[in-house]
Every structure is written in structure tokens, then in C-alpha cells.
């Protein structure tokens, strides 16, 4: 007799667990299908800044640019070949120091 009672209790527990599982799945589905994803106000942190239209450079008035010196403008003072040997240059450097 005790065996039949345990079997009946086990079947009732299994049936209750199945019902609870079904209710959880059904409730989750109803919640997700009824959710209004567009509700609420947009987060200002993610707001995109509007693009400001600009004029192409061709339409702007041309402004005169100030001439800047470049490396092409460099003119060395004197360029002569070295007519001294390495030893003479070393001695000259030692004398200057």
C-alpha cells in the first residue's frame, strides 16, 4: 500500500512541475510578445548630432596664402669640396675644442 501512495505522490509532483514549467514558458512568451519596444524616450547619450551642411572649398572666396620659406628656398652660403685629410680635420677639431 505504501508503494502506491509514493507512486501517486510522485505523479502529482511531476504533474505540478510540468504545469509550472509550462506556465513559466507561456508567461515569458506572453511578456515578450506584448512588449512595446518603441516605448519610452530615446537616451540622449546615444543621440546622433545632426550633420551641418558645409560649402565646398571651390565656392569660398580664394584667400591669398602668405609665402612660407621651404627647403627648396635654402641657399647654402659656401659649398666647397673638402680638401683636407681626415687626420687634418681631427687635428683642427681638437684645436678648436
N, C-alpha and C positions, 0 to 999 in steps of 0.2 A: 504494500500500500504506500509506503514512504517513497518508493521508486516512482510511482505515478504522480505523486504530489510534486516531486522535484522536476519531473518532466513537464508538468503543467506550468510550474513557476518559470522554468527556463524558456518555454514557448511564449509565455506572456512577456517576459523581459526582452526577448528577441523582437516580438511584435512592437513593443513600446520603442525600442531603439530604432527599428526601421521607420516607424511613424515620425519620430523626432528627426531622423536624418532627412526624410522626405520633406518635412516641414521647414527645415533649415535651408535646403536646396531651393524649395519653392519660394520661400521668403526672400532669399538672396536674388533669385531671378526677378521677382516682382519689384524689388527695390531698384535693381539695375535697369530694368526696362522702363520704369516710371521716372527715372531721374532726369531732370531737366539740366542738361549740360551747359546750356547757354544762360542760365540764371545767374544773377549777380552782376556786379560791376567789374570791368577788367582791372587787373592790378596795374597801378600806374608805374610800377617798377619796370614792367615789360612793354610799356607804351613805346611805339616807334615814333621817332621825330619826323615831322613832315619834311620832304625834300624841298629845298628852296631853289627855285629856278635861277640860273645864272646866265649871263650873256657870254657868248663865245668871245675869245680874245680878239678875233678879227673885227668885231663890231665896236670894240672900245677904241677911244682915240689913241693914236700912237704917241707915246711919250719918248722923248729923246733920252737915251741912256748916256750916262757920263762915261767917258773913256777911262778904262782902268788899265794900268800897266800890266802886261803879261810877260811871260818868259820869252816870248818872241821879240819883245822890245828891248831885251837886255843886250847891251853892247859892252863887251869886256874892255877894260882900259888898255891893257897891253897883252898880246898873246905872242909869245916868242917861244921857240923851242928851247929846251933845257940844254945848255952847253957845258954843264958841269958833270962830273962823275958822281957816283954815289958817295964815295969817300969825301969828296969836297963838300957835298951837301950836308953830310953828317957833321963835318967839322964846322961848317957855317952855322948849323943849328945849335951845336954845343957852345959856340962863341956868342950866339945871340941870347942864350939862356943864362 
